[in-house]
Structure formats: structure tokens, C-alpha cells
Amino acid sequence: FSPETPAMAIAADSTAEQAPNPAPHEPSDEPRKAPDQPDRGEDNGVDFDEEEDDAEELDGPPAYKEKVKAVFRRLHAEPVGIRVHDVIIRGNFKTRGSLIEAEVADLLRSAGTVQGLVRASSHANALLRRLDVFDSVSITLGAGPPEFPGTAIVTIQVVEAARPYNRGIFFFPKKEVISWPVEGWFMLKNLFGYGDMWNVSGEYGWDQSSKIDIGVYLPRLKSIPTPLTARASILSEDWLKFSSYKQRLLGLKFGLLSTWHHNLSYDLAWRTLTDPSQMASESIRRQLGHNLLSALSYAYKIDKRDSEFRPTKGYAFVSTSQVGGLWKNGLRFFRQEFDGRGAVPLGFCNAALNVGISAGVILPLSRGFMELSSPVPDRFYLGGLSSPVCSLGVISSLLGFKTRGVGPSEPRRSVPGESDAAASTGRDYLGGDLAVSAFADLSFDLPLKLFRDNGIHGHAFLCAGNLAKLSEGEFKNFSFPEFRRTFRSSAGVGIVFPTSLFRIELNYCHILKKHEHDHGKSGIQFSFSLE
């Protein structure tokens, strides 16, 4: 670069549409997925041959056009050494310049050639757009001061979001809930200029379940390079219909580490279990009352699929570990889950075969732990309305079976003074300490062009799963042959309707195998998954 060298604009007028916003109702605890920095040998979308062709169309004197063409010929022929003299930030009236510098300054200054600086600028542009506080970002490379030859000045021009808030309200049947809750949320972006996102949400179900949630997300705090999150919530859940208890929880959640593959968080909550019906089974009654949940959770995730909601190729793996009992008087347990997925294209009708297997175990932590009981709310449950294809990291999907409709159960307590018919009050589903589920799903395009254009497609599926109790001495009665023999299973076909908010499946489910007290039957079932 020299003082006469023309400036180059990198990723000018990058709009918010190029970097889709995260789901507006949740400033996600998921890692901020910044793109990997390209290798030195890649152009990352910058083609110097095309730039030279564009230079021929420049307006101006012939000498200027020739100088521009000469610059691009040199850039194409060999690496050109360069050093970043200064990074100038403009347009950040509200956003702190220190945040922008912390995100991209080291990346830009690490480039040693013009070609490397172009690639670093493109990467920096993507990082700034992922902060989700700018409507557009453009980066311009210009020559440094004449007294410092071989240097460049990088100018970052940002346009801050014109509407720094989001809000919404909708109905949606979430995983492992009994009814359709109505949920409303309000998000305020960049309130203090640190890229911070403040979120307030509320949820109410017709079964009187409710949740109020307040959280903040910081993409960077001073020298800490990973995003941080903090959330406070008040939760009330009604499980009287299935497990004879109500749960009330006042909790805090802190995201401590969030990267591409790793996520570390800490939960602190005061939890209360009650039985207003006074009919809970003996196992549920033993767990009623107050307890403290203090748990550290770590998740490792790889997802190489081409889509989260209709994968046609690739694989994914999630491992989640949770240790409860970091405080002396808290619930002490260890919970481990594994979930693996794979998708293979079949080469016709855009068909693909998805297969997956999940497994999990929860065990109490204490002396003589196998004789103790694991916490009922933290056990594994099978059944519900979620699609197994879209439930990565969740051991719950078993189409055709109702929510918490599978696994160990106990009869509820009889009501004194009632007739035998009235005293028969059903059973409490207790969940399992060991869970295994698997599925196979064949997706394919439907013949009508209208369906294909709107992403509507068909699928056929097979699901299987089982639960077992290990705590309270039940491990002595456990055997793998018996566990394998008692697997529940279902199969079916259906049509998938993708929408902007969620994916709906209209399925016909046929129960292949169930047990005496399982809640499942063949017939039409709707399945829902958030997009």
C-alpha cells in the first residue's frame, strides 16, 4: 500500500438479513457461532480476478484506472506484506468502541499480508454482524500515513439498529408440557452499549402452569472472550395429572462458558414439591417438601448436519453432564446424557434417512448411593408431542405415547370413605434412572410442486424406547435382557408442515408394543418442534 493506492471496501452494506437474528423470545444460552477463520490459502469469497475486471469499469482518468489494475495484478501474483497502522471505528453512537475493538482488533492486526487482511476483514465483518446490534457493517482498507510505508488503516463503519427491541406473543405446545401455553416476550438490545441483550418473558398454561423469566446476555465482558449469560426465573408446573405433584421453583442460571462446541453453566434454585390432591403414591410422598438445587452442567456438541429440521446429510452428537450438590445441603446426584444422529441422502425425491440413538442415566451421590432415591423432577420421561428428528439432546420423544406415559409407575393412594370405583384414582408415573430411545425417519418430497415449493414433505418413522429404575435398591433386579425385551415401540407415516415459528407434523401412529400401564394408542397425532 502507498498513499496513492485506492481503498478497498470489504463487505460493504452488510445488512441484518445476511445474519439472521436468534429466536427473538430467547437470548439463547447456546454458544455464539462465529464462523471459523479461513485458512490462509482460501479467498473466503474475495476473487482478485473479478476485482480486476471490476477495476476496468471504474470511472476516472486512464492513469487512475491503470493504477487500480496494477494493484490487483500484484495482489493476485504474490503475497503483499502489510501492517495495520490503525483501526478507526465510526457510526457507533451508542455501542462502546471497546466492544468492537475487543471483537475484531486483534484479528485485523494479526494479518501480515494484504490478502490475509482482506480475509480477516471479511471474518471481522461476520463477527460484528453476529452481535445483532447493527443494521449494517462495512470495513474499508486504506493506505497508512506516508511516513509509515507498508501500512494500512482499517475503517469500520457501522449503522446501529434502528429498532433496538423485539416483542411477540404466541401459543405453542412445548416439550414435556401438558397444555398449550401462551407465551409473551420482550427483548431490549444494547441498552448499555456493550452488545447486551435484556429479555423478559412470561408463560401461562391452561393447566395453571406458569413461568416468569428475566435474563441478560453479554457477548463479551472486558477481557473474557466468551459470552456470558445470567437468568432469574420463577416457575410453577402442575404434574398432578401424571405424577401427583406440583413444582414451584425460584432459580438463577449463569452461563460461564459458551464456545462453538462447549457450554458450561451453573444452576441455583430453591424447589418445592407439593401434593394438593393428597393422593400421591408412596414414592412421590417421600420427595415432597423443599430442597436446594445447586448444579454444574457441561455440554459438548457437534452438529455437522445440513439442517436442524430436515437433515439430508451429516451427523450430530451431544454429551451433557450435570453434577448436583455443590452446596452441602443440596440435592446430590449425577446425570449423564448422550445423543447421536446421522443423516444419509438416498438420491431420489430428495429422500434422506435419519437415524438416532439416545441414552441417559441419573444416580444419587452419597454414601450407599444405590439405596437412595434420585430426584423425581430430574429423572427421564418418555412420550409427548416433540418430533424425534428435531429433539437433539433430549431423551423424551416416543411418538404415539402421551407425555410421561411410559415407564415405572405406582398406584395412587386411595381416598378414604369413597366407594371402590371412586377410590380407583390411577397411577403416578415416576420416570426412570436409565433411559434409552432410538428412531429411524425416512423423509421425502411429495409429488405436488406446491408442496415442494413450501417445504411441505412426507415422512415415515419408527420409534423405540424404554426406562428403568436403578435407585432405591432396584439395580439388584435390573438385567439387560429384560430391559431389551420390554422396549416400547411405535411406527407411522405423516406430513410435515414447516412454518416461520415451528414445524408441525400430522402423523398416523401405530403402537407396535406397549405395557399394561402405558398411556399410548394408535391414531392421528400432532407433533410440534420449534424452528
N, C-alpha and C positions, 0 to 999 in steps of 0.2 A: 504494500500500500504506500502511496505517496500523496501529498496534498492535492494533486490533480486527479487522483483516482476516483471514479464515480462511486457513490454509495450504493449498497445493495440492500434492498428491503427483504426481510425474511418473514414469511407467513403473515403478510400484511392483512389487516382487516379480518383477523380470525374471529369468527362470530361464535356466540354461545351455542348455536345449533351444531357446531363441529364438536363440541364437548357436552354431551347430554347431561342434564342435571341429575343428581341422585334422586331416588324416590322422595318426593317432597315432604311426606309425612314422617320421615325418619332421618335425622342426620347421621347416617349409618355408622355403626361401630365397626363395619368392615374396613379393611385396610384401604388407604388411598392408593389407587392403582396407577401410579406414574409409569409411563412407558419406559421399557429398558433403553438405556443409552445405546445407540447403534455402534457397531464395530467401525473401526477407522476405515475399513475397506468399503463400507456401504455409503451410498449417496443420500439415503433417507429422503428420497423424493427430490433431491436437487440434481438436475441434469445440466451440466455445463454446456453440452452441445445445444440444448434447447435455449439456454440463456444467450448463447452466441447468436442463434437465429433471431431471437427477440431483439438483440442489440442492433441488427440490421434495420429494424423498423423504427428505431429511435429518431425523434425529431432533433434537428440541430445541425451545426456545421459538419462537413465531411471529416474534418480533423477530430472532432469530438467523437463521432461515430467510430472512426478508426481506432481511437484510443480505447474505447469501450471494448471493441472486438479484440484488441491486443491483450487486454486484461483477461478476458475469458479464455483466449487461446493459451495463455500462460497457466491459468488455473487448471485447465484441462490437461496440459502437458506434464506438469510436475507439481509436487507439494511446494507451496509458497509459505515460508516462515512468517510468523506474525506473533505479536504480543499485545494483549488487551491493555491499553493505557488507562481507560476509564469506562465506567458503566453509568450512564445517565438515565434517570427514571423521570418520566413526565406523565401527567394526567392523573396521578394518584392524590386527589384532593382529600380523600378520607382514609384510604389504605396506607398503613405505615410503610415508608420506604425500606425500613429494616426488614420487614417481612419479605418483600420482593427480593432484596439483596440476599437474604438468607436462603431463599429458594433457588436462585439461579446464578449468583455472582461467582461462586467457586467453580461451577460448571463452565461458565463462559471463560474465566481466566485460565482454566486448565488447558484450553486449546492452544496448540503450538503452531498450527498451520491455518491458512485461510480456509482450506477445505474443512478442517476439523472445526473451525469456528462456525462455519455455516451449519454443520450438523449439530453442534452444541446449541446454536441459536434456535434451531427447529425443536430440539428437545426441551429447551428452556421455555419456549412458547407453549408447548403442551403442558408443562408443569404449572405455569401461571394460569392457563385456562381451567385446569382441574381444581384450582382454588374456588371456582364457582362464584367469584365476586366481580368479574369483569365481563362486560358485553363483548369487548374485542381487545386483542393484544397484537401489536406489531413490533418487530425488532429490526432496527436498521444498523448496518455496519458501515462506518465511515472511516476515513483516514485520520490518524492521530496528529498531534501537533508537528509542525515542520522540524522542530528541534529534536524530535524523537522519531527518527525514521524507523520503518518496520513495525509500527504500532497501529492500533485501531481503536476507535471509540465506538462503543455499543450503546445505542439509544433505544430504550424500551418505552414505547408509547402505549398506555393503557386507557381504556374507557370504562369507568366503573359502572356497575349495573344501575340502570335507570329505576328499576323496581326492586329494592333490597328486601323484599319479603315474599312469602308464599303462604297460601292457606287453602284449605279444602275440607270437604266432608263427604263421606260415602259409607255405604253398607257393605260389609264383606264378612263371610264366614271364615275365620282364621283357624289355623291348625289347633286341634285339641280343644275347641270350644264347643259349647252346646248349642248356642243360638247365633243368629246373625247380629253382631254388634254394629252400632252406628259409631263411627269414629270421626273426630274432627281434629285438625291440627293447624298450628300457625308457626311459621319459621321466619326469623329475622336474621338477615345476613350482614356480617361485617359491622356489627354495632359499634365496636371499639377500634376498628381499623386493623385488627390482627387476623383477618380472614375468619373470624369466629362466627359460628352459626348457633343461634339460640332457638330451641324448639320447645313448644308447649303442645301437648296432645291430650285428648280425653277420649275415653271409650266407654260405651254403655251397652250392655246386652239385655235382651228381654227376660233373661233368667236372673236379672239383678246383679250380674257380674259387672264390674266397673274398674276403670284404671285411669289415673291421672299421672302424667309423666312430664318432667321438665329436664331438659338437658342442654349441654353446651359442647361444641366440637371446636377444637383448636388445631389447625393444620401444623402449627409449629409454635413452640414456646421457647424463646431465646435460643440457646444452643442445642436444645433437644430436637433431633432431626425427625422424630416420628410423631404422627398426630396423637393428640390426647383427647379423651372424652370424659365427661362426668354427667351422671344422670341420677335424678331423685324420682322415686315413684311411689304411689300408693295404689295397691292392688287389692281387689276383692273378687274372689272366684267362688261360684256355687257349684259344688260337685255332689250335692245331696242326691241327685237322681242316680248317679252311678256308684259313688263311694261313700255316701253318708257323711260328708263333712263340708264345711265352708272354710276357705282360706283367706285370711287378711294379712297383707304384707306391707311393711313400710321399709323401703330399701334404698341403698345407694350403690351405684355401679361406676367403677373407674376403669377406663381403658388406659393401660400402661404402656403397651407396645403394639404398634399396628404397621406391618410391612406387607410386602407382596404375598408372602407365604405364612407369616407368623402373626399371631394375635394373642396378647396376654392381657387379662382383665382381672379385677378384684371385685367381689360382691360382698356387701354387708347389709343384712336385713333382719328385722325383727318379725317373726312369723307366728301367727296364731291360728290354730285349727279348732273349730267348734262343731258341735252336732246339735242344732236346734230341734231336730226331729226326735232326739233321744232314742233312736232305733239303730244306731251304728253297731256293726259287728264287733266282736271282741278285739280283733286286730286293729281296727280303726280307733276304738276307745282307748287303747293303750297309748296312742300317739296324740290324743287331744291335749290342748294347752298351748303354752308359749314356748318358743325356742329361738335361739340365735343362729342365723346362718352367716358364716364367715368363710368364704371360699375363694380360692385362686384357680382361675381357668386358663388353660393354654390350648390353642388350636393351631394345627398345621394344615394348610390347604394347598392343593394343586388342582387347577382346573384348565385343562387343555381342550375342552370341547368347543365346537364352533358356535354353540348356542346353549343357554341355560334352560330353555323352554321347549325347543325341538332340536335336540342334538342329532346330527347325522354322522359325525365322526369325532374322534378324540377320546380322552379319558379324564377322570377326575378322582381325587382321593382326599378325604378329610379325616383327621385324627383329632379328637377332643378329649382332654384330660381335665378333671376337676378334683381338687382336694379341699374338703370341708373340715372345719375345726381348727382354724388358725388361732382362734381365741380359746381360752381354757374351757369355758363352759358352753361352747357352741356345738352344733351338730358335727360329728366326726364321721366322715365317710370318704371313699374314693370312688370316682365314677369315670369310666373309660368307654369311648365310642370309636368305632371305625366304620367308614363308609367308602366303598369303591364303586366306580361306574365306568362303563365303556360303551362306545357307540361305533357301529360299523356300517358304512353305506353299502347297499345291496345292488346299486346300478340300474334300477328300474323304478319308474314312478316316484322318484325322489325318496325311495323307501330306505329305511335305516332300522337296524336292530339295536335297541338299548338294553343292556343288562346291568344289574347292580346287586350288591350284597352288603348288608349292614349287620353289625354286631355290637353289643354293649354289655357292660357288667357294672354293677354298683355293689360295694361291700362296706359294712361299718368298719371304723378304725378304732380299736380299743383292745385291751387285753380280753382274750376269749371272744374276739370279734364275730366268729361264726355263730355264736349263740345269741348275739344281739340282733336287733331289728334295724333295717335300713329305713330312712325317712320316706314315708309314703308319697309325698308330692314329687320327690326326686327319682322315683322308680321309672321304669319303662312301661309304656302302654301302647297297644296296637289298635288300629281302627281309626275311623274318621273320614274326613272329606278331602284330604290333600292328595294330590297326584304323586305317585312314587317317582315319576320321571323328574319332577321339579323339587323334590324334597331332599336335596343333597345335605347330608349331615344330620338328618332327622330320622330316628327309628320310630315311625308311627304309622306309616301308610300300609293299609291292608284293605283294598277296595272290596266293597260288599259287606263289611262289618262296621257296626256303629262305633262311635267314639268310646274308647275304653271298654269295648265289647268283647275282649278276648283275654284269656289268661286266668291265673289263680283268683278264686273268689270265695266268699264266706256268706252264709245266711245272716241276714239282719236279725236283730233282737225282736222277739215277739212283743206285741203291745198287750199289757195286762188287761184282763177284763173283756177282751174282744173275742168274737167267735173265731173258730179256726180259720175260716175263709178270710176274715178281715185281718187276722194276725199274720197271715202269709204276706210279708212285706218285701219279698225279693231278696237280692243278694248284693253285697258290696264287692266291687272289683278292686283288687289290691295291687295290681301291677306286678312286674317281675324284676328280680335282681339280675337275671340273664335274659337277653333278648337277641333274636336273630331274625332277620327278614331278607327276602330276596324278590326280585321281579325280573321279568323279560317283557319288553314292549316293542312291538313292530308298528312303526308309523309309515304312512304312505299318502300320496296325493289322491284326491278324489277326482272323478272324471270331468266334472264341470269346471270350465275356466273361471267362472265367477268365484267358486270356492278357492281355487288355486291363487287367484289374484288377491284374495283377502286372507290368505294364510290358513283357511279352514281345511283340515285334513282328518283322515281317519286313523284309527289305531286298533290293534288287538293286543291283549295283555294277559299275563299270568303272574299272580302274586302268591307268596307263601310267607309264613312267619310263625314264631312261637315264643312263649315266655315261660320262665321257670323261677321258682323261689329258691334262694340259696341260704338266706339268713335265718335266724331263729332255729338253727339246727337242721333245716330242711336239706342242706347239702348232703346229708347222710343218705337221703332217699333218691338223690339225683343220679341218673345214668344217661349216657349219651344215646344208646339205642332207643330208650323210651322217649327221650326228648325229640329225636328224629322221627319216631313213629307218630307222635302227637302233633305234628305240624298242621296248622290250618292253611287252607289254600282257596283261591278263587280264580276265575278266568272270565274274560268278556271281550266285548268289542264296543267301540264308541266313536264319537265325532268330537273333535277339539275345535273350540271357537276362541281364538286369541283376541283380546281387546287391549286398549291402551293401559288399563289398570291391572287386569288379571286375566288368567287363562281359565276358560270354562270347559269342562268335559261332560258330555252327556253319554253315559255308559250303560250298557246292559251287563250286569254282573251275575255270574252263576257261581254259587258256593260249591266248591268241589269237596271240601272237608271241613267240618266244624265239630265242636264238642257240645255236650249237653247244655251247659250254661252259657254258651257263647251267644252274643247278640249279632246275628248276621242272617241275611236271607237273600235269595235270588230276586232280581228285578232291576228296574231302572234306578240309577243313582247319579246325582250331580256331583262333580268333583271340581274343586277350585284351587288355584295357585296364584299367588301374587307375581306379577311381572316386574 
